[in-house]
Amino acid sequence: MKFPRTHREPVEVNLTPLIDVVFLLLIFFMVSTTFETRQALELSLPTSESGAPLEQSPVTLSVTQAGDYRLGEQTFTTTRTLREALAERADSAREHGLVIEADAQATHAAVVSALDQAAALGIVRVRIATRAIPASDISKQAETP
């Protein structure tokens, strides 16, 4: 006996909605992601009670814990090479100032050498970057005799 076969539609998976959702997620993550313009340099800045934020973006010189200097994307190990690089940006540093971001564990000599190189190039507007003390720490310091 011959049974008649029922005609079935072939099973298809519609991927269009899945692709739409993936593109929407991709766009969401691209828009919501922030990109850091500076390269990460692990500095532990010292604290200050009287610090004030800067209005302009001056030249920034970083002094690492090891005593190396970083100006822009370049790293220097000697003060002579630092002076040459700082001389290239001296006009901007004279106009907008120089900010020294020294690690809290950097030696005093390394920071003084950076200040000396800036003074030799005629840069007189020099600031030292610090981080603000949290209000809770200020009240604790006030209570301690």
C-alpha atoms as a printed R data frame, in Angstrom:
    type eleno elety resid chain resno      x      y      z
1   ATOM     1    CA   MET     A     1  0.000  0.000  0.000
2   ATOM     2    CA   LYS     A     2  1.276  3.344 -0.981
3   ATOM     3    CA   PHE     A     3  0.754  6.202  1.450
4   ATOM     4    CA   PRO     A     4  0.669  9.700  0.115
5   ATOM     5    CA   ARG     A     5  3.474 11.893  1.453
6   ATOM     6    CA   THR     A     6  2.671 15.290  2.764
7   ATOM     7    CA   HIS     A     7  4.657 18.087  1.230
8   ATOM     8    CA   ARG     A     8  6.702 19.947  3.864
9   ATOM     9    CA   GLU     A     9  8.151 23.383  3.550
10  ATOM    10    CA   PRO     A    10 11.915 23.391  4.050
11  ATOM    11    CA   VAL     A    11 13.001 24.774  7.416
12  ATOM    12    CA   GLU     A    12 14.917 28.057  7.167
13  ATOM    13    CA   VAL     A    13 16.413 30.201  9.853
14  ATOM    14    CA   ASN     A    14 16.027 33.881  9.180
15  ATOM    15    CA   LEU     A    15 19.292 35.561 10.233
16  ATOM    16    CA   THR     A    16 18.310 39.113  9.373
17  ATOM    17    CA   PRO     A    17 16.996 40.050 12.841
18  ATOM    18    CA   LEU     A    18 20.053 38.482 14.465
19  ATOM    19    CA   ILE     A    19 22.404 40.484 12.249
20  ATOM    20    CA   ASP     A    20 20.445 43.677 13.007
21  ATOM    21    CA   VAL     A    21 20.778 43.104 16.752
22  ATOM    22    CA   VAL     A    22 24.514 42.404 16.475
23  ATOM    23    CA   PHE     A    23 25.070 45.615 14.499
24  ATOM    24    CA   LEU     A    24 23.063 47.618 17.018
25  ATOM    25    CA   LEU     A    25 25.158 46.201 19.863
26  ATOM    26    CA   LEU     A    26 28.331 46.961 17.943
27  ATOM    27    CA   ILE     A    27 27.252 50.562 17.355
28  ATOM    28    CA   PHE     A    28 26.237 50.947 21.000
29  ATOM    29    CA   PHE     A    29 29.614 49.772 22.294
30  ATOM    30    CA   MET     A    30 31.529 51.878 19.786
31  ATOM    31    CA   VAL     A    31 29.633 55.022 20.768
32  ATOM    32    CA   SER     A    32 29.729 54.425 24.514
33  ATOM    33    CA   THR     A    33 33.435 53.547 24.693
34  ATOM    34    CA   THR     A    34 35.842 56.282 25.716
35  ATOM    35    CA   PHE     A    35 39.333 56.220 24.346
36  ATOM    36    CA   GLU     A    36 42.266 57.404 26.413
37  ATOM    37    CA   THR     A    37 44.436 59.823 24.474
38  ATOM    38    CA   ARG     A    38 47.414 59.585 26.789
39  ATOM    39    CA   GLN     A    39 49.398 56.446 27.234
40  ATOM    40    CA   ALA     A    40 49.133 54.962 30.681
41  ATOM    41    CA   LEU     A    41 52.024 55.920 32.883
42  ATOM    42    CA   GLU     A    42 51.624 54.750 36.436
43  ATOM    43    CA   LEU     A    43 52.328 57.780 38.586
44  ATOM    44    CA   SER     A    44 51.323 58.149 42.180
45  ATOM    45    CA   LEU     A    45 51.007 61.916 42.511
46  ATOM    46    CA   PRO     A    46 51.546 63.527 45.905
47  ATOM    47    CA   THR     A    47 48.574 65.162 47.625
48  ATOM    48    CA   SER     A    48 47.940 68.853 48.142
49  ATOM    49    CA   GLU     A    49 45.342 70.858 50.043
50  ATOM    50    CA   SER     A    50 45.763 74.045 47.996
51  ATOM    51    CA   GLY     A    51 45.780 72.584 44.469
52  ATOM    52    CA   ALA     A    52 43.741 74.210 41.689
53  ATOM    53    CA   PRO     A    53 42.745 72.801 38.298
54  ATOM    54    CA   LEU     A    54 44.440 74.149 35.152
55  ATOM    55    CA   GLU     A    55 42.528 76.135 32.538
56  ATOM    56    CA   GLN     A    56 44.838 75.472 29.574
57  ATOM    57    CA   SER     A    57 46.763 72.458 28.374
58  ATOM    58    CA   PRO     A    58 50.441 73.288 28.915
59  ATOM    59    CA   VAL     A    59 53.435 71.102 28.188
60  ATOM    60    CA   THR     A    60 53.508 68.161 30.599
61  ATOM    61    CA   LEU     A    61 56.725 66.549 31.800
62  ATOM    62    CA   SER     A    62 56.450 63.321 33.795
63  ATOM    63    CA   VAL     A    63 59.098 62.078 36.218
64  ATOM    64    CA   THR     A    64 58.836 58.365 36.985
65  ATOM    65    CA   GLN     A    65 59.727 56.607 40.207
66  ATOM    66    CA   ALA     A    66 62.901 55.298 38.546
67  ATOM    67    CA   GLY     A    67 63.983 58.852 37.660
68  ATOM    68    CA   ASP     A    68 63.199 58.686 33.942
69  ATOM    69    CA   TYR     A    69 61.539 61.609 32.168
70  ATOM    70    CA   ARG     A    70 58.614 61.464 29.756
71  ATOM    71    CA   LEU     A    71 57.705 64.368 27.482
72  ATOM    72    CA   GLY     A    72 54.822 63.588 25.153
73  ATOM    73    CA   GLU     A    73 55.410 60.127 23.707
74  ATOM    74    CA   GLN     A    74 59.173 60.132 24.281
75  ATOM    75    CA   THR     A    75 61.015 58.761 27.304
76  ATOM    76    CA   PHE     A    76 64.425 60.124 28.355
77  ATOM    77    CA   THR     A    77 66.924 58.757 30.831
78  ATOM    78    CA   THR     A    78 69.414 61.639 30.863
79  ATOM    79    CA   THR     A    79 68.925 65.339 31.495
80  ATOM    80    CA   ARG     A    80 70.858 66.204 28.317
81  ATOM    81    CA   THR     A    81 68.346 64.417 26.068
82  ATOM    82    CA   LEU     A    82 65.524 65.888 28.142
83  ATOM    83    CA   ARG     A    83 66.862 69.385 27.586
84  ATOM    84    CA   GLU     A    84 67.044 68.851 23.814
85  ATOM    85    CA   ALA     A    85 63.440 67.646 23.693
86  ATOM    86    CA   LEU     A    86 62.261 70.389 26.033
87  ATOM    87    CA   ALA     A    87 64.000 72.989 23.831
88  ATOM    88    CA   GLU     A    88 61.762 71.918 20.924
89  ATOM    89    CA   ARG     A    89 58.678 72.733 23.009
90  ATOM    90    CA   ALA     A    90 60.124 75.703 24.846
91  ATOM    91    CA   ASP     A    91 58.000 78.301 23.024
92  ATOM    92    CA   SER     A    92 54.765 76.536 23.962
93  ATOM    93    CA   ALA     A    93 56.015 75.974 27.518
94  ATOM    94    CA   ARG     A    94 56.912 79.655 27.920
95  ATOM    95    CA   GLU     A    95 53.478 80.700 26.699
96  ATOM    96    CA   HIS     A    96 51.251 78.156 28.471
97  ATOM    97    CA   GLY     A    97 53.556 76.917 31.227
98  ATOM    98    CA   LEU     A    98 55.146 73.608 32.115
99  ATOM    99    CA   VAL     A    99 53.481 71.045 34.361
100 ATOM   100    CA   ILE     A   100 55.712 68.512 36.099
101 ATOM   101    CA   GLU     A   101 53.955 65.289 37.053
102 ATOM   102    CA   ALA     A   102 56.409 63.678 39.431
103 ATOM   103    CA   ASP     A   103 55.725 60.331 41.044
104 ATOM   104    CA   ALA     A   104 55.404 60.571 44.819
105 ATOM   105    CA   GLN     A   105 58.328 58.134 45.137
106 ATOM   106    CA   ALA     A   106 60.560 59.947 42.595
107 ATOM   107    CA   THR     A   107 63.795 61.297 43.973
108 ATOM   108    CA   HIS     A   108 64.073 64.961 44.779
109 ATOM   109    CA   ALA     A   109 67.168 65.152 42.584
110 ATOM   110    CA   ALA     A   110 65.227 64.019 39.496
111 ATOM   111    CA   VAL     A   111 62.576 66.692 40.024
112 ATOM   112    CA   VAL     A   112 65.194 69.392 40.672
113 ATOM   113    CA   SER     A   113 67.018 68.364 37.492
114 ATOM   114    CA   ALA     A   114 63.796 68.800 35.511
115 ATOM   115    CA   LEU     A   115 63.237 72.218 37.094
116 ATOM   116    CA   ASP     A   116 66.840 73.155 36.321
117 ATOM   117    CA   GLN     A   117 66.461 72.220 32.644
118 ATOM   118    CA   ALA     A   118 63.274 74.295 32.414
119 ATOM   119    CA   ALA     A   119 64.965 77.307 34.028
120 ATOM   120    CA   ALA     A   120 67.924 77.009 31.646
121 ATOM   121    CA   LEU     A   121 65.495 77.335 28.706
122 ATOM   122    CA   GLY     A   122 63.774 80.380 30.203
123 ATOM   123    CA   ILE     A   123 60.590 78.587 31.249
124 ATOM   124    CA   VAL     A   124 59.421 80.376 34.379
125 ATOM   125    CA   ARG     A   125 55.774 79.270 34.620
126 ATOM   126    CA   VAL     A   126 56.272 75.830 36.151
127 ATOM   127    CA   ARG     A   127 53.626 73.939 38.130
128 ATOM   128    CA   ILE     A   128 53.858 70.644 39.947
129 ATOM   129    CA   ALA     A   129 50.877 68.331 39.501
130 ATOM   130    CA   THR     A   130 49.275 66.899 42.628
131 ATOM   131    CA   ARG     A   131 46.061 65.121 43.460
132 ATOM   132    CA   ALA     A   132 43.467 66.539 45.802
133 ATOM   133    CA   ILE     A   133 43.167 65.187 49.329
134 ATOM   134    CA   PRO     A   134 39.733 63.652 49.943
135 ATOM   135    CA   ALA     A   135 37.616 65.633 52.406
136 ATOM   136    CA   SER     A   136 37.524 62.690 54.813
137 ATOM   137    CA   ASP     A   137 41.332 62.689 55.050
138 ATOM   138    CA   ILE     A   138 41.413 66.446 55.713
139 ATOM   139    CA   SER     A   139 39.058 66.076 58.684
140 ATOM   140    CA   LYS     A   140 41.177 63.207 60.052
141 ATOM   141    CA   GLN     A   141 44.333 65.337 59.782
142 ATOM   142    CA   ALA     A   142 42.599 68.219 61.595
143 ATOM   143    CA   GLU     A   143 41.621 65.950 64.493
144 ATOM   144    CA   THR     A   144 45.158 64.633 64.967
145 ATOM   145    CA   PRO     A   145 47.192 66.881 67.310
